[in-house]
Amino acid sequence: DTEAGEWVELTGAVVDPVNHTISAPVSHFTNFAMLAKITEEEPIVEPTPIIAPEPTPVSEAEDDDVPTIALISGFIVVMLTASVVAFTFLLRKRKKESMLQS
């Protein structure tokens, strides 16, 4: 509307997306323009990246366990050896005592 100095929306406009045209019935010649309403779109939210933990290399884990395994194995060997020696000593002592009594 040139007298009011503002755009007036036409009713009955048809959009043809195949032929890329817009048609509208008009009753007079004047300036026309295609205007579009901008709608607010929801912001795109990118997902938070998941950071995977770094795996522990097998060689490091084995190196850390070697002293522990050696200590435990050594302790078991010492205890078994001490038990065998004590058992043998007790058997000999009982055998000597039984021989002295007979």
HUNORMO-V571985 format. One record per backbone hydrogen bond with DSSP energy under -0.5 kcal/mol. NH is the residue of the N-H (numbers start at 1). CO is the residue of the C=O. E is the energy in kcal/mol with one decimal. If there is no record, write none. Layout:
BEGIN
nh=NH co=CO e=E
nh=NH co=CO e=E
END
This chain:
BEGIN
nh=5 co=1 e=-1.8
nh=6 co=1 e=-1.5
nh=14 co=23 e=-3.2
nh=16 co=14 e=-0.5
nh=16 co=21 e=-3.2
nh=17 co=15 e=-0.7
nh=20 co=16 e=-1.1
nh=21 co=16 e=-1.8
nh=23 co=14 e=-2.5
nh=35 co=33 e=-0.6
nh=39 co=37 e=-0.6
nh=45 co=43 e=-0.6
nh=46 co=44 e=-0.7
nh=51 co=49 e=-0.6
nh=52 co=50 e=-0.7
nh=61 co=57 e=-1.5
nh=62 co=58 e=-2.4
nh=63 co=59 e=-2.1
nh=64 co=60 e=-2.0
nh=65 co=61 e=-1.5
nh=66 co=62 e=-1.2
nh=67 co=63 e=-0.6
nh=68 co=64 e=-0.5
nh=69 co=65 e=-2.6
nh=70 co=66 e=-2.5
nh=71 co=67 e=-2.4
nh=72 co=68 e=-2.3
nh=73 co=69 e=-2.7
nh=74 co=70 e=-2.6
nh=75 co=71 e=-2.4
nh=76 co=72 e=-2.2
nh=77 co=73 e=-2.2
nh=78 co=74 e=-2.4
nh=79 co=75 e=-2.4
nh=80 co=76 e=-2.4
nh=81 co=77 e=-2.4
nh=82 co=78 e=-2.5
nh=83 co=79 e=-2.1
nh=84 co=80 e=-2.3
nh=85 co=81 e=-2.4
nh=86 co=82 e=-2.5
nh=87 co=83 e=-2.5
nh=88 co=84 e=-2.5
nh=89 co=85 e=-2.5
nh=90 co=86 e=-2.3
nh=91 co=87 e=-2.2
nh=92 co=88 e=-2.3
nh=93 co=89 e=-2.2
nh=94 co=90 e=-2.4
nh=95 co=91 e=-2.2
nh=96 co=92 e=-2.4
nh=97 co=93 e=-2.3
nh=98 co=94 e=-2.3
nh=99 co=95 e=-1.8
nh=100 co=96 e=-2.0
nh=101 co=97 e=-1.5
nh=102 co=98 e=-0.9
END
